[in-house]
């Protein structure tokens, strides 16, 4: 479809939100905030209102938590094969509304249709993946000892809270909620206040596919209000959070009194390390993709470019040429790669970091400026800094935008030292033709995930998560069930054995 056709369709999909707003969803019912308060949701394209969302309160969270608790018994007791069928129906319903989801997400987040067109389908795949594992979610192991057999089993932990970010909200919501439901947990979901629209679609889709009332509840609002109430609520047994590292630390403090289980997917300052023996064209394409796709607003973005000194000038110019050709524009334009950043508050932060990089002595060789994009929204050109060093703030702090900082290294030892010399440890991307170096280097890289000679290509059964300030715990495959379920061990004596006699 053309850009003009996309705009017409998007407006049709958004009309309901302009009229109805974005309600909370508790116990199967759309509900306003208990206070009657709302907050304005704006589009980053033109900074105009998209909708007014219910401003959730502690009372709303309490109602949602109680609804999740009331629904937990029946949902947890449902046979895994039945949950499997239901979750597949949700996946089918997501696919049926994939276009609507993509268009709403584009206008709510500023992300390009080129990427959001796939977001709904990825969300459906998340549901299918965990649906297929629901029948075996409670399975454990048999562990034998002399005179004893131990059998382990797993049980859903209870009602859980899920707090999702604003960058790719639909896909990340499914990534967290699908395994929770497959495990037998019920959910209270608080989406980010910058982009709450697709969360409303998602819970409607799930209940329309047959999910029982109360199994999935939605409370909109702000972190210091609805978020805090959720993390402190005694009926909520665990919190899965995706977002900024400082917020994760705050949630940890808030959940301490109720001893909540926590899973955090937090920030990153991820290196892509390029050695002189690498396939430089492929490495450049991967580096460009991992920092400039999704507007650079992704935790796994390759925001530090570490390049062997002998190829540094040639490689950074190759990256700069590609960056200069990237189209910045309206997210519904099929040719757009970078749309507007999520919100003026975030745009201001990214522009401030660009100014900081210049003041620190780094050189802008691509971008570095605000772009006058269609609608007058939060557009920034894809930016590349060269002449940087690892002590600069633009090399140490998460910018979360289309900004790449390139640093040269002399040898493998320096490359490893630079790569590890940050507070984060989510991912790393290594480019080399030397297989022994690849094993050696990736083993010593302080990161939860490493891709060798590849951009981020996800395989759903593998663990996803980081070390240091990048997170706590792992998602994906059976690791998700480890978070959402409690493990129980039952020991059976298989023969009579001597029991110590006391007081005999």
NORHU-V396665 format. One record per backbone hydrogen bond with DSSP energy under -1.0 kcal/mol. NH is the residue of the N-H (numbers start at 1). CO is the residue of the C=O. E is the energy in kcal/mol with one decimal. If there is no record, write none. Layout:
BEGIN
NH:CO:E
NH:CO:E
END
This chain:
BEGIN
6:2:-2.3
7:3:-2.2
8:4:-1.8
9:5:-2.2
10:6:-2.8
11:7:-2.2
12:8:-1.7
13:9:-2.2
14:10:-2.3
15:11:-1.1
18:14:-1.9
19:15:-1.9
20:16:-3.6
21:17:-1.6
22:52:-2.2
24:31:-2.4
25:218:-2.8
26:29:-2.4
29:26:-1.5
31:24:-2.3
36:33:-1.1
39:53:-2.3
41:51:-3.0
43:48:-2.4
47:43:-2.4
50:41:-3.8
51:41:-1.5
53:39:-2.9
54:22:-2.8
55:37:-2.5
56:54:-1.2
56:220:-1.0
61:57:-2.3
62:58:-2.3
63:59:-2.2
64:60:-2.5
65:61:-3.0
66:62:-2.3
67:63:-2.2
68:64:-2.5
69:65:-2.3
70:66:-2.4
71:67:-1.8
75:71:-1.9
76:72:-3.2
77:73:-1.7
83:79:-2.1
84:80:-2.4
85:81:-1.7
86:82:-2.0
87:83:-2.8
88:84:-2.0
89:85:-1.7
90:86:-1.9
91:87:-2.1
92:88:-2.5
93:89:-2.3
94:90:-2.2
95:91:-2.2
96:92:-2.0
98:95:-1.5
101:97:-2.4
102:98:-2.4
103:99:-2.6
104:100:-2.5
105:101:-2.6
106:102:-2.4
107:103:-1.9
108:104:-1.8
109:105:-2.5
110:106:-2.4
113:331:-3.0
115:112:-1.7
116:112:-2.5
117:113:-2.3
118:115:-1.2
122:118:-2.4
123:119:-2.3
124:120:-2.4
125:121:-2.0
126:122:-2.0
127:123:-1.8
128:124:-2.4
129:125:-2.9
130:126:-2.1
131:127:-2.3
132:128:-2.2
134:131:-1.1
137:134:-1.4
139:136:-1.4
143:150:-3.2
145:148:-2.9
148:145:-2.2
149:492:-2.4
150:143:-3.1
151:490:-2.8
152:141:-2.7
153:488:-2.4
154:138:-1.6
155:486:-2.5
157:484:-2.6
160:186:-2.6
161:238:-3.1
162:188:-2.5
163:240:-2.8
164:190:-1.4
172:168:-2.2
173:169:-2.0
174:170:-2.0
175:171:-2.0
176:172:-1.3
177:173:-3.0
178:174:-2.0
181:177:-2.5
182:178:-2.4
183:179:-2.1
185:180:-2.6
187:215:-3.0
188:160:-2.3
189:217:-3.2
190:162:-2.9
200:196:-1.1
201:197:-1.4
202:198:-2.4
203:199:-2.0
204:200:-1.6
205:201:-2.6
206:202:-2.3
207:203:-2.3
208:204:-2.5
209:205:-1.4
210:207:-1.3
211:206:-2.1
215:212:-1.6
217:187:-2.3
218:25:-3.3
219:189:-2.6
225:222:-1.1
227:222:-2.0
228:223:-1.8
229:225:-2.1
230:226:-2.0
231:227:-2.3
232:228:-1.5
236:233:-1.1
237:159:-2.9
239:261:-2.4
240:161:-2.7
241:263:-2.9
242:163:-2.0
243:265:-2.3
248:244:-1.9
249:245:-2.0
250:246:-1.7
251:247:-2.5
252:248:-2.1
253:249:-1.7
254:250:-2.4
255:251:-2.4
259:256:-1.5
260:255:-1.9
261:237:-1.9
263:239:-2.4
264:472:-2.0
265:241:-2.6
266:470:-2.2
272:304:-2.5
273:429:-3.4
274:306:-3.0
275:431:-2.4
278:275:-1.9
280:278:-1.2
283:279:-2.5
284:280:-2.5
285:281:-2.2
286:282:-2.5
287:283:-2.6
288:284:-2.5
289:285:-2.4
290:286:-2.5
292:288:-2.4
293:289:-1.8
296:293:-2.0
297:294:-2.3
298:296:-1.4
301:298:-1.4
303:301:-1.5
304:270:-2.1
305:405:-3.0
306:272:-2.3
307:407:-2.2
308:274:-2.3
309:409:-3.0
311:308:-1.9
315:311:-3.1
316:312:-2.7
317:313:-1.8
318:314:-1.7
319:315:-2.3
320:316:-2.5
321:317:-2.6
322:318:-1.7
323:319:-2.6
324:320:-2.5
326:323:-1.1
329:338:-2.3
333:330:-1.7
336:333:-1.9
337:327:-2.3
338:327:-2.1
341:378:-3.7
347:343:-2.7
348:344:-2.3
349:345:-1.5
350:346:-2.4
351:347:-2.5
352:348:-2.1
353:349:-1.9
354:350:-1.9
355:351:-2.1
356:352:-2.2
357:353:-2.7
358:354:-1.9
359:355:-2.3
360:356:-1.9
361:358:-1.2
362:357:-2.1
363:386:-2.9
365:384:-2.4
371:379:-2.2
373:371:-1.9
376:373:-2.1
377:45:-1.1
378:44:-1.7
379:377:-1.6
381:369:-2.4
383:402:-3.0
384:366:-1.9
385:404:-3.1
386:363:-2.7
388:406:-1.3
392:389:-1.6
395:392:-1.4
397:393:-2.9
403:401:-2.4
404:383:-2.3
405:303:-1.9
406:385:-2.9
407:305:-3.1
409:307:-2.0
415:411:-2.4
416:412:-2.4
417:413:-2.2
418:414:-2.8
419:415:-2.5
420:416:-2.1
422:420:-1.8
428:449:-1.1
429:271:-2.4
430:451:-2.7
431:273:-2.8
438:434:-2.3
439:435:-2.1
440:436:-2.5
441:437:-3.5
442:438:-2.2
443:439:-1.7
445:441:-1.1
447:445:-1.7
448:425:-1.5
449:426:-1.5
451:428:-2.5
453:430:-3.6
462:459:-2.4
464:475:-2.5
467:425:-2.5
469:423:-2.5
470:467:-2.0
471:468:-1.0
472:264:-1.7
475:464:-2.7
477:460:-1.2
479:476:-1.4
482:478:-1.8
483:479:-1.1
484:480:-2.1
485:481:-1.2
486:155:-3.5
488:153:-3.4
490:151:-2.5
492:149:-3.0
494:147:-2.1
END
